[in-house]
């Protein structure tokens, strides 16, 4: 898998060794972790290692987000390549929220998905996750509906907002 870069960020393949850094950002931040559908709660180093092993395998393209100037691990972004579409997902440690990193990292990942043949992208957010909704809107996503999914680690059936955008 390739490494991607922007002015401020580098995306490199997420590896098992990133589990400690992931846990350091998420283990004690239940609120942030609960805004994701799949990250383990609590996100211990052991749980993060298992999540990475599952998230980083084909057909997923999962990247660690690093700041270029100091190599700080900020979070992860990736997509599952579906026929003609990319299912996008991302998370950042709370201390990196509100700085444009999620939008920048997701834009890099989506450009890579387009290079691999995806013509559109899909994403889902919890209705209460306004920050993630803003990221998707900045990237050109639009709401296409809602769906209820059974998310046992998030309390059972949950409503998710569905988003879509064309990749050009």
Secondary structure, 3 states (H helix, E strand, C coil): CCCEECCCEEEEECCHHHHHHHHHHHCCCHHHHHCCCCCCCCCCHHHHHHHHHHHCCCCEEEEEEEECCCCCEEEEEEEEEECCEEEEEEEECHHHCCCCHHHHHHHHHHHHHHHCCCCEEEEEEECCCHHHHHHHHHCCCEEEEEEEEEEHHHCEEEEEEEEEEECC
